[in-house]
Amino acid sequence: MEMVEIQDLVKSYGSVTALKKLNLTVPEGTLYGLLGPNGSGKSTTLRILCTLLAPDSGEVLVQGVDALKNPRHVRQKIGYVAQEVAIDKILTGRELLQLHGDLYHLSRVDRDLRIEELIDQLEMSQWVDRRSGSYSGGMKRRIDLASGLMHQPKLLVLDEPTVGLDIESRSTIWSLLRDLCANGTTVLLSSHYLEEVDALADEMAIIDNGKVIAHGSPDQLKKNLGGYRIVLRVREFSDPSESKKVKEFVQLIEGVREVVVNKSQGFSLNLVVEDRDVLPRLRSQLEEANFDIFALTESRPSLDDVYLQATGQSIMDAELEVFGKRDFKREAKQSMR
């Protein structure tokens, strides 16, 4: 049985269409990753799934239950940890968890037993009885995650759960998510960290511009790219015109199947070639054409390669593009004051 089925989901904010008939299926018992830059529609999708936002059109099912028609029933199945941590600074971590347990109508005995389990799982014993106003970002995120797990949901939905966390906190959360999935909880994890999705997800989808543009297991998506990967840099930092010139030359070399300019790596070129024999031929012809070679390296397909193939830009480029638009809007507002 599928845990989540989303069909033709559409959502607009004024003149901006955030979701464009998005379709997504999450199998039960999997750790499913959503990969994409900020502004791609990930958070909007999760908020609609968790009944916090109404779509313009489309269908959302959780274990076969219509989330739009039966939101109260669906909320009992879902634990949601939002991107923004919202914690009362006066209460201690334990008191916050007690409050969440009461909101889920747990008995006092069950609530307190569950709190002790979560304190142990998330390694919070040394500080859980301190006021949360003194917590670091990692501590706040662990309490937030524990709150979402209080009622032992069938589906745990996480929106960027490790943004800005230190290595220790991230490792603790990764370990917990693996354990949850191994014990039958379905985890839907939204992230723009490539390594996080690659390390954790059984299956994944890439969302861009309000639509799912690729889906499958991380290994399968990388395998589907085929060929050998080569990164070419004629200089440490090239410019767009130079990269375009090199790209036009390289595309004509026998055995080169695909060439994409990667702006986030100094306008380097990401190549897909038929076999490893292309590498010496590539080097030789570049030298004969008087192109200086700063670096020419072979690599295995990565999720960034998958993203680059699907969208024509790396995920870092997409992030910069979104933040660039935000900065432009901010500057425009300031100039009008």
TORGUDREN-343833 format. One line per field, with one value per residue (C-alpha): residue number from 1; x, z, y. Coordinates in nm, 2 decimals. Each point is the difference from the previous one (the first is absolute). Layout:
residues N
resi c(NUM,...)
x c(X,...)
z c(Z,...)
y c(Y,...)
This chain:
residues 337
resi c(1,2,3,4,5,6,7,8,9,10,11,12,13,14,15,16,17,18,19,20,21,22,23,24,25,26,27,28,29,30,31,32,33,34,35,36,37,38,39,40,41,42,43,44,45,46,47,48,49,50,51,52,53,54,55,56,57,58,59,60,61,62,63,64,65,66,67,68,69,70,71,72,73,74,75,76,77,78,79,80,81,82,83,84,85,86,87,88,89,90,91,92,93,94,95,96,97,98,99,100,101,102,103,104,105,106,107,108,109,110,111,112,113,114,115,116,117,118,119,120,121,122,123,124,125,126,127,128,129,130,131,132,133,134,135,136,137,138,139,140,141,142,143,144,145,146,147,148,149,150,151,152,153,154,155,156,157,158,159,160,161,162,163,164,165,166,167,168,169,170,171,172,173,174,175,176,177,178,179,180,181,182,183,184,185,186,187,188,189,190,191,192,193,194,195,196,197,198,199,200,201,202,203,204,205,206,207,208,209,210,211,212,213,214,215,216,217,218,219,220,221,222,223,224,225,226,227,228,229,230,231,232,233,234,235,236,237,238,239,240,241,242,243,244,245,246,247,248,249,250,251,252,253,254,255,256,257,258,259,260,261,262,263,264,265,266,267,268,269,270,271,272,273,274,275,276,277,278,279,280,281,282,283,284,285,286,287,288,289,290,291,292,293,294,295,296,297,298,299,300,301,302,303,304,305,306,307,308,309,310,311,312,313,314,315,316,317,318,319,320,321,322,323,324,325,326,327,328,329,330,331,332,333,334,335,336,337)
x c(0.00,0.12,0.04,-0.04,-0.16,0.00,-0.17,0.00,0.06,-0.03,0.07,0.05,0.09,-0.14,0.16,0.27,-0.09,0.19,-0.13,-0.08,-0.20,0.26,-0.03,0.18,-0.03,0.17,0.01,-0.08,0.30,0.25,0.23,-0.10,0.21,-0.12,0.29,-0.02,0.11,-0.18,-0.30,-0.05,-0.33,0.12,-0.13,-0.33,-0.05,0.07,-0.23,-0.29,0.07,-0.01,-0.33,0.15,-0.06,-0.28,0.09,-0.18,-0.07,0.13,-0.03,0.19,-0.03,0.17,-0.05,-0.29,-0.17,-0.08,0.20,-0.20,-0.34,0.11,0.28,-0.06,0.03,0.32,0.17,-0.01,0.22,0.25,0.29,0.12,0.32,0.00,0.30,-0.04,0.05,-0.28,0.08,-0.13,0.32,-0.14,-0.08,0.26,0.04,-0.18,-0.29,-0.03,-0.02,-0.26,-0.21,0.02,-0.09,-0.31,-0.10,0.00,-0.21,0.26,-0.05,0.25,0.17,0.03,0.11,0.28,0.12,0.01,0.19,0.26,0.04,0.05,0.24,0.21,-0.03,0.09,0.27,-0.17,0.04,0.27,-0.20,-0.37,-0.09,0.15,-0.21,-0.01,0.09,0.36,0.01,0.23,-0.15,0.08,-0.18,-0.30,-0.02,0.02,-0.29,-0.20,0.06,-0.09,-0.33,-0.09,0.07,-0.20,-0.31,0.21,-0.13,-0.02,0.14,0.27,0.03,0.32,0.07,0.37,0.06,0.38,0.05,0.28,0.06,0.35,0.13,-0.09,-0.36,-0.04,0.15,-0.24,-0.30,0.12,0.03,-0.34,-0.16,0.16,-0.13,-0.35,-0.01,0.14,-0.29,-0.27,-0.05,-0.02,0.23,-0.05,0.31,0.03,0.35,0.23,0.31,0.11,0.20,-0.29,-0.24,0.26,0.10,-0.35,-0.27,-0.12,-0.19,0.00,-0.15,0.15,-0.24,0.07,-0.23,-0.30,0.02,0.17,0.27,0.16,-0.07,0.14,0.27,0.32,0.20,-0.24,-0.01,0.38,0.02,-0.26,0.24,0.24,0.34,0.31,0.01,0.27,0.05,0.20,0.14,0.22,0.07,-0.07,-0.27,-0.13,-0.26,-0.33,0.14,0.32,-0.21,-0.23,0.29,0.15,-0.34,-0.05,0.34,-0.04,-0.34,0.16,0.25,-0.08,-0.14,-0.13,-0.37,-0.10,0.15,-0.15,0.15,0.01,-0.01,0.04,0.35,0.16,-0.18,0.16,-0.14,-0.17,0.04,-0.16,0.22,-0.05,0.31,0.32,0.19,-0.15,0.21,0.35,-0.16,-0.18,0.33,0.19,-0.25,-0.03,0.38,0.02,-0.27,0.21,-0.24,0.18,-0.12,-0.03,-0.17,-0.13,-0.14,-0.22,-0.28,-0.29,-0.36,-0.13,-0.34,0.13,0.05,-0.35,-0.13,0.22,-0.13,-0.37,0.01,0.30,0.15,0.15,-0.20,0.25,-0.07,-0.37,0.04,0.20,-0.26,-0.28,0.20,0.10,-0.37,-0.07,0.29,-0.13,-0.35,0.15,0.21,-0.30,-0.21,0.28,0.03,-0.37,0.02)
z c(0.00,-0.07,0.29,-0.20,-0.34,-0.13,-0.34,-0.22,0.29,-0.09,0.23,-0.08,0.21,-0.19,-0.34,0.10,-0.06,0.25,-0.10,-0.35,0.00,0.22,0.04,0.27,0.15,0.32,0.07,0.35,0.22,-0.20,0.07,-0.29,-0.09,-0.17,-0.16,-0.15,0.06,0.21,-0.19,-0.19,0.18,0.26,0.31,-0.17,-0.09,0.36,0.16,-0.23,0.09,0.37,-0.04,0.09,-0.34,-0.26,-0.36,-0.30,-0.14,0.02,0.23,0.31,0.15,0.32,0.03,-0.23,0.21,-0.18,0.19,-0.14,0.10,0.33,0.14,0.37,-0.07,-0.21,0.27,0.23,-0.24,-0.06,0.19,-0.15,0.07,-0.18,-0.13,0.25,0.36,0.23,0.37,0.31,0.16,0.35,0.02,0.04,-0.27,0.22,0.06,-0.37,-0.07,0.28,-0.16,-0.34,0.16,0.17,-0.34,-0.14,0.29,0.12,0.36,0.25,0.04,-0.38,-0.06,0.26,-0.12,-0.36,0.11,0.17,-0.32,-0.21,0.24,-0.03,-0.37,-0.07,0.27,0.19,0.36,0.10,-0.10,-0.04,0.34,-0.08,-0.14,-0.37,-0.04,0.07,-0.26,-0.30,-0.35,0.01,0.34,-0.13,-0.30,0.21,0.22,-0.31,-0.15,0.33,0.01,-0.35,0.12,0.33,-0.14,-0.19,-0.35,-0.29,-0.22,0.11,-0.22,0.03,-0.17,-0.01,0.34,0.01,-0.14,0.19,0.24,0.12,-0.11,0.34,-0.01,-0.37,0.07,0.29,-0.21,-0.29,0.23,0.14,-0.34,-0.11,0.31,-0.05,-0.35,0.10,0.25,-0.26,0.02,-0.34,-0.01,-0.26,0.01,-0.19,-0.05,-0.23,0.14,-0.27,0.24,0.25,-0.26,-0.15,0.34,0.14,-0.27,-0.13,-0.27,-0.10,-0.23,-0.13,0.00,-0.21,-0.10,0.16,-0.16,0.05,-0.27,0.11,0.25,0.10,0.23,0.03,-0.14,-0.29,-0.10,-0.01,-0.19,-0.25,-0.11,-0.14,-0.15,0.17,0.16,-0.06,0.14,-0.22,0.11,-0.24,0.27,0.37,-0.06,-0.35,-0.13,-0.19,-0.34,0.04,0.13,-0.30,-0.24,0.17,0.01,-0.37,-0.07,0.24,-0.14,-0.33,0.15,-0.08,0.31,0.18,0.06,0.20,0.13,0.27,0.14,0.38,0.11,0.37,-0.07,-0.18,-0.33,-0.03,-0.24,0.10,-0.27,-0.06,-0.22,-0.14,0.16,0.18,-0.34,-0.07,0.27,-0.17,-0.33,0.17,0.16,-0.33,-0.21,0.25,0.01,-0.38,-0.01,0.25,0.29,0.33,0.23,0.37,0.11,-0.18,0.24,-0.02,0.25,0.08,-0.06,0.30,0.10,-0.12,-0.34,0.01,0.09,-0.26,-0.27,0.10,0.04,-0.20,0.32,0.32,0.32,0.12,-0.31,0.07,0.36,-0.11,-0.26,0.26,0.25,-0.27,-0.08,0.37,0.03,-0.31,0.16,0.33,-0.18,-0.20,0.31,0.17,-0.30,0.02,0.36)
y c(0.00,0.35,0.23,0.32,0.06,0.36,0.06,0.31,0.24,0.36,0.30,0.37,0.30,0.29,0.01,-0.26,-0.37,-0.20,-0.35,-0.09,-0.33,-0.17,-0.38,-0.20,-0.35,-0.10,-0.38,-0.11,-0.08,0.20,0.29,0.23,0.30,0.32,0.18,0.35,0.36,0.25,0.13,-0.33,-0.08,-0.25,0.18,0.08,-0.37,-0.10,0.26,-0.11,-0.37,0.09,0.18,0.34,0.15,-0.05,-0.06,0.16,-0.34,-0.36,-0.30,-0.11,-0.35,-0.13,-0.38,0.04,0.27,0.33,0.26,0.29,-0.15,-0.16,0.21,-0.08,-0.38,0.05,0.22,-0.30,-0.19,0.28,0.15,0.33,0.18,0.33,0.19,0.28,-0.11,0.13,-0.05,0.18,0.14,0.00,-0.37,-0.27,-0.27,-0.25,0.23,0.07,-0.38,-0.04,0.27,-0.18,-0.33,0.16,0.16,-0.35,-0.12,-0.25,-0.13,0.13,-0.34,-0.05,0.36,-0.02,-0.33,0.13,0.31,-0.21,-0.21,0.31,0.16,-0.32,-0.03,0.36,0.02,0.29,-0.10,0.25,0.31,-0.10,0.15,0.34,0.28,-0.02,0.37,-0.11,-0.27,-0.01,-0.05,-0.37,-0.04,0.19,-0.22,-0.32,0.12,0.09,-0.34,-0.17,0.19,-0.12,-0.36,0.01,-0.18,-0.25,0.10,-0.24,0.28,0.24,0.31,0.20,0.34,0.07,-0.17,0.06,0.35,0.18,-0.29,-0.12,-0.33,-0.17,0.11,-0.10,-0.34,-0.06,0.09,-0.21,-0.30,0.05,0.02,-0.32,-0.17,0.13,-0.12,-0.34,-0.03,0.07,0.38,0.17,0.31,0.27,0.22,0.33,0.13,0.19,-0.18,-0.25,-0.21,-0.03,-0.14,-0.22,-0.15,-0.05,-0.04,-0.34,0.20,0.36,0.26,0.32,0.30,0.30,0.29,-0.16,-0.35,-0.33,-0.03,-0.33,-0.28,-0.34,-0.12,0.21,-0.29,-0.06,0.37,0.01,-0.33,0.13,0.27,-0.25,0.06,0.14,0.34,0.25,0.35,0.23,0.34,0.20,0.25,0.01,0.27,0.03,0.24,-0.08,0.09,-0.21,-0.30,0.03,-0.01,-0.30,-0.18,0.05,-0.15,-0.29,-0.10,-0.08,-0.25,-0.37,-0.18,0.30,-0.04,0.30,0.32,0.23,0.32,0.00,0.36,-0.09,-0.14,0.29,-0.07,-0.35,-0.25,-0.32,-0.26,-0.34,-0.22,-0.35,-0.16,0.07,0.00,0.34,0.16,-0.01,0.10,0.29,0.12,-0.03,0.19,0.28,0.05,-0.01,0.28,0.20,-0.02,0.00,-0.27,0.09,-0.33,-0.30,-0.26,-0.31,-0.04,-0.23,0.13,0.19,0.14,0.34,-0.16,-0.13,0.34,0.17,-0.24,0.06,0.37,0.13,0.16,-0.13,0.02,0.27,0.21,-0.03,0.11,0.31,0.08,-0.01,0.21,0.24,0.06,0.06,0.25,0.18,0.03,0.12,0.26,0.11,0.05,0.19,0.24,0.08,0.11)
